[in-house]
């Protein structure tokens, strides 16, 4: 089964599903996106980790990561493996402290919250991406942010770009610029 690596590019209020959020994942080497509707608590868990916020007490996903770290378990990837009745299913893939591999069934939102904390890649099966992925039409617009060389900009220029796209409410572009800024820190 072919796997496609994804990156998180946006997390925003869902326009079609009030009270929920849309997590948008984009393939690293292509022009397709995978939107996933998640609940507010799951969105908060992902956002806290993406923004590198450190609550006074550990949240559930942080507690789970801390426990796995303490016993020597490593998470190596998250794999969105199937979709049934409109619901994504994911697998946490990793290694126990004795070197033995493991896979654990998880909700896609929880798995992604863990992937952000472990800084491990997120994959989706090619069949899911072919079935529900959204192909982008405007390659040139994608190139300006995703494949444009943001590393050639200074931090001040990136901050200015970030402010501009936030004013226009272009959150996908903002996430990419923010990621480029964080990579330098």
Secondary structure, DSSP 8 states (H G I E B T S, - for coil): --EEEEEEEEEEE-SSSTT-EEEEEEETTSSEEEEEEE-HHHHHHHHHHHTT---SS--HHHHHHHHHHHTT-EEEEEEEEEEETTEEEEEEEEE-TTS-EEEEEEEHHHHHHHHHHHT-EEEEEHHHHHHH-EE-S-HHHHIIIIIS-GGGS-HHHHHHHHHHHHHTT-HHHHHHHHHHHHHT-
